[in-house]
Amino acid sequence: MIAGHARTIDLARSGDRYFVTVLAAGFDAIVNERANRMTWPKGQMRYNLATLAELRTFRPLAYTLDLDGETRHLDAMLVAVGNGPSFGGGLRITEGAVLDDGLLDVVVIKPMSKAGLVTTYPKLFKGTHVTHPQYEHHRVRRITLAAAGIVSYADGERFGALPLTVECVPGALTVLA
């Protein structure tokens, strides 16, 4: 017999598509695109090689964000929209996001050196990147994000090309916890 209790959580929605945890749109999504095109090697090493390949040429991206009606134009390494706190095997990119608070957590990693990006990466496993000076955090009900040529990933799957509007759908799913 499975023990547990029912819990109602929010979902994030873009058009007719939903996700539970995090939508990534930036360096991380570019790495995913490259890794998905690779046939060798298999497993995690494919993502490691894709990361190294993209690091060589990656430049910050120009984003336009609409955060609950406030428009911002900025350059960033990535933008993540979180309903939950983590993605990608435990990377806590949207540290502090709560699955049932009626809000989305938007994290912007502003431009930094490639060395800075590499040294900050391990901090994502504990969520300690939130003290980095290039980290920016917003809590919103709705976001529209745009960046030329970027395909987003949500819950680890290819989600869709930007621009996208994502909104929180409070209490949309009941799960056994």
C-alpha positions in Angstrom: 0.0 0.0 0.0 1.3 3.5 -0.9 1.2 5.9 2.0 0.8 9.7 1.4 -1.6 12.5 1.2 -3.1 14.5 -1.6 -1.6 17.9 -2.3 -2.7 20.6 -4.7 0.0 22.4 -6.6 0.2 25.1 -9.2 1.2 24.5 -12.8 2.8 26.9 -15.3 1.1 27.3 -18.6 2.1 28.7 -22.0 -0.8 28.5 -24.5 -2.1 24.9 -24.2 1.1 23.5 -22.8 1.9 23.1 -19.1 5.0 22.4 -17.0 5.6 21.6 -13.3 9.1 22.8 -12.4 11.3 25.0 -14.5 11.4 26.5 -18.0 15.0 27.3 -19.1 15.8 29.8 -21.9 19.4 30.7 -22.4 22.8 29.0 -22.2 21.3 25.9 -20.6 18.7 25.6 -23.4 21.4 26.1 -26.1 23.5 23.3 -24.5 20.4 21.0 -24.6 19.8 21.8 -28.2 23.4 20.8 -29.0 23.4 17.7 -26.8 20.2 16.5 -28.4 21.8 16.7 -31.9 24.8 14.6 -30.7 24.8 10.9 -31.2 27.9 10.2 -29.2 28.7 9.9 -26.3 25.7 8.7 -24.4 24.4 9.9 -21.0 25.8 12.8 -19.0 29.1 13.0 -20.9 27.1 14.2 -23.9 25.9 17.2 -21.9 29.4 17.9 -20.5 30.8 18.0 -24.0 28.0 20.1 -25.3 28.6 22.6 -22.5 32.3 22.9 -23.3 31.5 23.3 -27.0 29.0 26.1 -26.3 31.1 27.8 -23.7 33.7 28.5 -26.4 31.5 30.8 -28.4 28.6 31.8 -26.1 27.8 35.5 -25.7 25.1 37.0 -23.4 21.7 37.1 -25.1 19.4 40.2 -25.5 16.1 39.5 -23.7 12.9 41.4 -23.5 10.9 40.5 -20.4 7.4 41.5 -19.5 7.0 40.9 -15.7 3.4 41.4 -14.8 3.2 44.3 -17.1 6.6 45.8 -16.4 8.8 45.6 -19.5 12.6 45.2 -19.2 15.3 44.9 -21.9 18.5 43.3 -20.7 21.4 41.1 -21.6 21.7 37.8 -19.7 23.3 34.4 -19.8 20.0 32.8 -19.1 16.5 33.3 -17.8 14.7 30.6 -15.9 11.0 30.6 -15.0 10.3 28.3 -12.0 7.1 27.0 -10.5 9.4 24.7 -8.5 13.0 25.2 -7.3 15.0 22.8 -9.4 15.7 21.1 -12.8 18.3 19.1 -14.6 19.1 16.5 -11.9 18.9 18.8 -8.9 20.1 22.2 -10.1 18.3 24.6 -7.9 18.2 27.5 -10.4 15.0 28.9 -9.0 15.9 28.4 -5.4 13.0 29.4 -3.1 10.2 28.7 -5.6 7.2 27.1 -4.0 4.9 24.7 -5.9 1.7 26.1 -4.4 2.1 29.8 -3.8 0.3 31.1 -7.0 3.5 32.7 -8.3 6.3 32.0 -10.7 9.9 32.7 -9.8 12.0 34.3 -12.6 15.7 34.1 -12.3 18.0 36.2 -14.5 21.7 35.4 -14.6 23.2 38.6 -15.9 26.4 38.7 -18.1 29.5 37.1 -16.5 32.7 35.7 -17.7 33.0 32.1 -18.9 35.2 31.4 -15.9 32.5 32.9 -13.7 29.8 30.8 -15.3 31.9 27.6 -14.7 32.8 28.4 -11.1 29.2 29.4 -10.3 27.7 26.2 -11.7 28.5 23.9 -8.7 26.6 26.4 -6.5 23.4 25.5 -8.3 23.3 22.2 -6.6 22.8 23.8 -3.2 21.1 27.0 -4.3 23.9 29.2 -3.0 24.2 31.0 -6.3 21.5 33.4 -5.0 24.2 35.6 -3.4 26.1 36.1 -6.7 26.1 39.7 -7.9 24.9 38.7 -11.3 21.8 36.9 -9.9 18.4 38.6 -10.2 15.1 37.3 -8.9 11.5 38.3 -9.5 8.2 36.8 -8.4 5.3 37.2 -10.9 2.0 35.8 -11.9 2.8 36.1 -15.6 5.9 36.6 -17.8 6.5 37.1 -21.5 10.1 36.4 -22.5 11.7 36.9 -25.8 15.2 36.4 -27.2 16.1 35.8 -30.8 16.8 32.2 -31.8 16.3 30.6 -28.4 14.3 27.4 -27.9 13.1 26.9 -24.3 13.1 23.6 -22.3 10.7 22.9 -19.6 10.7 19.9 -17.2 13.7 18.6 -19.2 11.9 18.6 -22.5 12.0 20.8 -25.6 9.2 23.2 -25.0 9.1 25.9 -27.7 10.7 28.8 -29.3 10.7 32.2 -27.7 8.8 34.5 -27.4 6.5 32.8 -24.9 4.1 34.0 -22.3 4.0 31.8 -19.2 1.4 32.2 -16.4 0.8 30.5 -13.1 -2.3 28.4 -12.8 -2.9 28.1 -9.1 -4.2 24.8 -7.7 -4.2 23.2 -11.1 -3.0 19.7 -10.2 -3.6 17.3 -7.3 -0.7 14.9 -6.6 0.0 12.2 -4.0 2.8 13.4 -1.8 
